[in-house]
Amino acid sequence: MTTDIQTIDAGAFADKQRQGQTHFLLDVRSPAEFRAEHVAGARNVPLDQLQPEQLAAQLVADGLQRGDELYLLCQSGMRARKAAEQLKQLLPGVRVIDGGTNACVACGVATNKAKSAAISIQRQVQITAGSLVLLGVILGATVSPAWFGLSAFVGAGLTFAGISNTCAMALLLTRMPWNK
């Protein structure tokens, strides 16, 4: 990932929002995460559904002009950076909000929050991975030692996810019906 992505501190974004200067704001989290809580005025465009050319055309049709800034955010900033990489050539004013929704909430940015919050993708990955590791250990100890391979497989996947910043389990979970 390159470092030429423009960023803005959540506090500076909060100031701009209070002044009415943040007309174009995209949240690239899953629909379930977005429904749970999102910055007021944000439009949800999940990273796994992002089609840069189509989105750029839609934003221009919605009034985005050359020189306008397009703010991107997710939960903490990583997915927004990936989206910015895809959009920066088409829309020169792309800026990622450092710290994402978490930082915006901490800075007092207005949010819309669901009455019952969905479980974030990160927590779903933790629950699923932990359950699979535990299942592999239990079955390995009681049924057949071959089941320890399940725990090893999940551990290898988590290691790969940490190194590559790409989590296959998270990508799979975002496609589950409860996350739509």
C-alpha positions in Angstrom: 0.0 0.0 0.0 1.4 3.4 -0.9 1.7 6.3 1.4 0.4 9.0 -1.0 -3.1 8.7 0.4 -4.3 12.0 1.8 -5.6 11.8 5.4 -7.5 14.1 7.8 -7.5 13.9 11.6 -10.9 13.0 13.0 -10.8 16.3 15.0 -10.2 18.4 11.9 -13.0 16.4 10.1 -15.3 17.1 13.1 -14.6 20.8 12.7 -15.3 20.8 9.0 -18.5 18.8 9.5 -19.7 21.4 12.1 -19.0 24.1 9.4 -21.0 22.1 6.8 -18.0 21.4 4.7 -18.3 17.6 4.4 -20.9 17.0 1.8 -19.4 13.8 0.4 -18.7 11.1 3.0 -18.4 7.3 2.2 -18.3 4.6 4.8 -16.8 1.4 3.3 -17.8 -1.0 6.1 -20.2 -3.8 5.7 -23.9 -2.9 5.7 -24.4 -4.6 9.2 -21.6 -2.5 10.6 -22.9 0.6 9.0 -26.4 0.0 10.4 -25.0 -0.5 13.9 -23.5 3.0 14.0 -22.3 5.4 11.3 -21.3 9.0 11.0 -24.4 11.1 10.2 -24.6 11.9 6.5 -22.4 9.0 5.4 -23.3 6.9 2.5 -22.5 3.2 2.7 -20.5 1.7 -0.1 -19.0 -1.6 1.2 -15.3 -2.1 0.2 -16.1 -5.6 -1.2 -18.8 -4.0 -3.5 -16.8 -0.9 -4.6 -16.8 -0.3 -8.3 -14.6 2.8 -8.6 -15.6 4.0 -12.1 -19.3 3.6 -11.4 -19.0 5.3 -7.9 -17.0 8.2 -9.4 -19.7 8.8 -12.0 -22.5 8.6 -9.4 -20.7 11.1 -7.1 -20.2 13.5 -10.0 -23.9 13.1 -10.9 -24.7 13.9 -7.2 -22.7 17.2 -7.4 -19.1 16.3 -6.6 -16.9 18.8 -8.4 -13.2 19.1 -9.0 -11.7 20.6 -5.9 -14.3 19.0 -3.6 -13.1 16.6 -1.0 -14.4 13.0 -0.7 -14.0 11.6 2.8 -13.7 7.9 3.4 -13.9 6.0 6.6 -14.4 2.6 8.0 -14.1 1.3 11.6 -10.4 2.2 12.1 -9.1 3.3 8.7 -7.6 0.2 7.0 -10.5 -0.5 4.6 -10.9 3.2 3.9 -7.2 3.3 2.8 -7.8 0.4 0.4 -10.8 2.2 -1.0 -8.8 5.4 -1.4 -6.1 3.4 -3.4 -8.9 2.4 -5.8 -10.4 5.9 -6.1 -7.5 8.3 -6.0 -6.9 8.3 -9.7 -10.5 9.0 -10.5 -11.3 11.5 -7.8 -8.3 13.7 -6.8 -9.9 15.0 -3.5 -10.0 11.6 -1.7 -9.1 11.8 2.0 -9.2 9.1 4.6 -10.4 10.0 8.1 -7.6 8.8 10.4 -9.0 6.4 13.0 -12.3 6.0 11.2 -15.6 5.9 12.9 -14.0 5.1 16.3 -12.0 8.3 16.2 -15.0 10.3 14.9 -17.1 9.1 17.8 -14.3 10.0 20.2 -14.3 13.5 18.7 -18.0 14.0 19.2 -19.0 13.7 15.6 -22.8 13.1 15.3 -23.7 9.5 14.5 -26.7 7.4 13.7 -26.9 4.4 16.0 -29.2 1.3 15.7 -31.2 0.3 18.8 -29.7 -3.1 18.7 -26.1 -3.2 17.5 -24.8 -5.9 15.1 -21.6 -7.7 15.9 -18.7 -6.2 14.0 -16.9 -8.2 11.4 -13.7 -8.2 13.5 -15.6 -9.7 16.5 -17.3 -12.2 14.2 -13.8 -13.3 13.0 -12.6 -13.6 16.5 -15.7 -15.7 17.6 -15.5 -17.9 14.5 -11.7 -18.5 14.7 -11.7 -19.0 18.4 -14.6 -21.5 18.1 -12.8 -23.4 15.3 -9.6 -23.6 17.3 -11.4 -24.8 20.4 -13.4 -27.4 18.3 -10.1 -28.7 16.7 -8.5 -29.1 20.1 -11.5 -30.9 21.7 -12.0 -33.2 18.7 -8.2 -33.8 18.5 -8.1 -34.8 22.2 -11.3 -36.9 22.1 -11.9 -38.3 18.6 -8.7 -38.3 16.5 -5.4 -36.4 16.6 -6.0 -35.5 13.0 -8.5 -32.9 14.2 -5.6 -30.8 15.6 -5.1 -29.9 11.9 -8.2 -27.7 12.1 -6.6 -25.6 14.8 -3.3 -25.4 12.9 -5.2 -24.4 9.7 -7.0 -21.6 11.5 -3.8 -20.5 13.2 -2.0 -20.4 9.8 -4.9 -18.4 8.3 -4.8 -15.8 11.2 -1.0 -15.5 10.8 -1.4 -14.9 7.0 -4.1 -12.3 7.7 -1.9 -10.5 10.1 1.0 -10.5 7.7 -0.9 -9.6 4.5 -3.7 -7.5 6.0 -6.2 -9.7 4.1 -8.5 -11.9 6.0 -10.3 -14.6 4.0 -12.6 -15.4 7.0 -13.7 -11.7 7.2 -14.3 -11.6 3.4 -16.5 -14.8 3.8 -18.3 -13.4 6.8 -19.2 -10.2 5.1 -21.1 -12.2 2.5 -23.3 -14.0 5.1 -27.0 -13.1 5.2 -26.9 -11.5 8.6 -24.3 -9.0 7.4 -26.3 -7.8 4.4 
